[in-house]
Amino acid sequence: MDSKTPDDMLDRLSGLPEPTPGPAFNAAVWQRIDGSPRDRRKWFDDLVPALGWRAAPACLALVVGTAAGSMIVRGHQGDALDVFDPESAYSIVAVVGTETGAR
């Protein structure tokens, strides 16, 4: 690389003619500007089916989980701090104790 200063390089660059885009570039820009509304919302139309197939299992799991959770909560209307009580059905000690036979 030459030992020119940045000012010399910028002066040389400013003397060069500006590059102009060709007719293909201009045509592509105007085609994009004048595009139909279908072209502008194509990404949305492509996204909806893909999102639907991915969201359907999540919605189903949410509904099943909500139904199961409401059935569990409806069966036990105790204190909110029952999870800390060792005698509670929600206690880790009670769950582990029944599985291992310690209780």
HELIX and SHEET records of a PDB file:
HELIX    1   1 PRO A    6  SER A   14  1                                   9    
HELIX    2   2 PRO A   23  ILE A   33  1                                  11    
HELIX    3   3 PRO A   37  ARG A   40  1                                   4    
HELIX    4   4 LYS A   42  GLY A   75  1                                  34    
HELIX    5   5 ASP A   82  PHE A   84  5                                   3    
HELIX    6   6 ILE A   92  THR A  100  1                                   9    
END                                                                             
